[in-house]
Amino acid sequence: MIAALLHRMQREGSVPVADYMQAAAQQYYARGDVFGAAGDFITAPEISQTFGELIGLWCAVVWQNMGAPASFQLVECGPGRGTLMKDLLRAAARVPGFSAAARVHLVEQSPALREKQRATLSGHTVTWHETVDGVPRGPMILVANEFLDALPIRQFEMTLAGWQERYVAADAAGNLTFVLKPGTPDGAPSAKPGDIFETSPAIAAFVGNVAARISRDGGAALLVDYGHGTTALGDTLQAVKRHKPCGIFETPGEADLTAHVDFAAVRAAAKGARVWGPMAQGTWLSGLGIKLRGLQLAKGKDAATAQAIESGIRRLTEADAMGALFKVMALTHPSLAMPEGFQQDGSP
C-alpha cells in the first residue's frame, strides 16, 4: 500500500495528504492488533467495560423509542477487537426483545482485525462489510467510536499568494515532505500566512450516507471521537506509535495516523437527520450514570481492582483526560425524541 503510493509519487511527483493518510491507514490496520498496552494506543472500550455497557443501554432505549421493531441493523464502524460490541450486546440483552431483534454488522476492512472480532464475539451471529453501503436496508442503529478521526483529510496552507493545498512528495534524499500546489478550501475562516485549514470529504460522505439512511429507514447513529465543536484553523494531523507521538512521515504504515474531527462539518453533512450535540464525552457519560455503574462493579472487589475501575472511569470522564477533548454526537430520524444523555438539539 505504501510501496504503491511511493511508486505513484515517482510517476506523478506528489500525492494529496488524503491519499497518503488512506494508504498509511490501510497498511497499519492490516497488521492486526494495534490496540491496548502492547499496541500503539488504547480506546475507551478497552479502558473500561462501562463505556460499551452504557452505549448498549443507550442503543436499547433508542430501539424502544423506534417502536421496538422486530428486526433492525445494529452496526459498528471501526470495531477494533470487538470489545465495545461485546459489552454493548451483554448490557442490552437485559432489555427484553433487543437481542432477538438485533442483526449485528461490523464495518471492517482488515482481515486480521476481523479474525480478532470473530473470536471476541464468538456466540453471536455477525456479518462483516467493507463499507456501510453493504449493510442491508432497514431500521438501523449505528455506533462509531474513534472511527471518523482515521478517515482521510485534506490540508490547505495560507501563503502570501493565498490558499494552497498540501501534498506529500519525496525529496532528493528520498525523505517524505510537504509540498504546496494550487487549491482553495471551501468554508475556511479568516487566516494569515502559515495557518493550516483541514477538510474531510471522506467524513462528509460517510456522515451524509448514514444520515440519508436514517432519514429513509429510521434509526439513529452515535458518533464518539476527539475533535472540536466549531470549525477552526489548525494542523491536527498526528501519528502515534507505542503510545507516544511520532512524526507523520517517520514510519509510514506503522503508526496510527489521525486528525481531529470538525463536528460543525459533521453537523452540516448530516442532511435529513436530526442532530444532537456535540457534547463533551465526560458530561454525556456522567449523565448516563457511569459513576454509579462503576460503584456497582467495584462492590465486593479487592482494593486494587476497585481502584482500577475508578481510574478507568476518571480517564473517560475528567476534563484533563478524555472527558473534554472527546465529543459525542447523535443523528436520529426526525420523528424520534431526544436520545438519552443529550441536552441540546444541534439542528439548524
Phi, psi and omega in degrees: 000305176292321179299317179296323179293320178296321176297322178295321177299321179296324180283315190258347180094322180197164178226153178298152176306320181300320180291320177297315182297319180293316179296318179296319181294319180298317180290322183296308184286341176293343181291335180108241189279098179251006185261164172085183184300326181274353181258219184254334181203166180231136182256167186307317180298332180277341179282318181206134178296340181298331181299305180293325180297314180294323176294323177299314179293324175300314179298320181296320178293320176300316178302316177297318179293337176283355184097016179050060179302146183294341178211135176208160181269119176258112192240136169236132177258132182065059189280005176059236178268001181091006185296315181299313182296322178298313180293321178301309183295323179296315181289317183290339179297343178288344179267115184306131175093340185296310184299320181292330183276334187285128171252110191274128180230134176243129176264105186210127180265338185279118177300323180294318178289327177300321179295320178293321177294322179298320179291316181297323185257025177301138185100346176248147175273118185231141174242135181256150180220151175287321181220170177297333181301336180281346181287130181302157178294162179130170178306141188221138167240119185243139177237132177223101179255122183050048177251315183296326184295339181268355178284149187296147175239162168252145178238137179235143180238132176281127178240176177298337180265003182111191182291141170220154182266141176281134173237167178248131180220167175258133179280186184299332180271000180089004179276140179286143182205167176274143168229160182248141177224160181303138179172136181236128180279156173270140172075019181284140175287172177302137187219161176240162181307133181101341180289147179246140175231135184244142172227162178220091173303330180294317177295316180300319180293316180298309182296319178299320178295313180296315180298319179297320179294317179297317179297324182279313190252348182093156176124204185202163174225141177243120183245121180236125182194170176264145182164198184239149184278339179235149180296134184209164174281160175142145177265106183250002179296127185215157177233142179228134177219131182053040176068016179229146177297147174216170180293143184291342177254006188292309180221076184305129179082000180240006178226156178282118184249117185218173175213154179297145180271132174270099185289338174294321177291325176299314180300317182295330182279345188274053184291134179097339179254161173270138186249133179238129182091195014281152174240154174298136182304319181298319179295317182295312180295322179295321178295333179275353176094033183297325182290322176296319178296323177298319178296321178297317181292324184281343183299126178081359180273161176290166187300319182295317179294316179299320179293322179294320178297314180296319180297318179298318180292321176299319181298324181284333191248334186284145186297329181274006175243247181259354190293329183257317181296322180279136182240157178234130179226143177238142171245130180226161170298141184304339182279346185277149177287171179303127181289160183301139175091343183267154184236354183212151173262117183270008180291153177299000000 
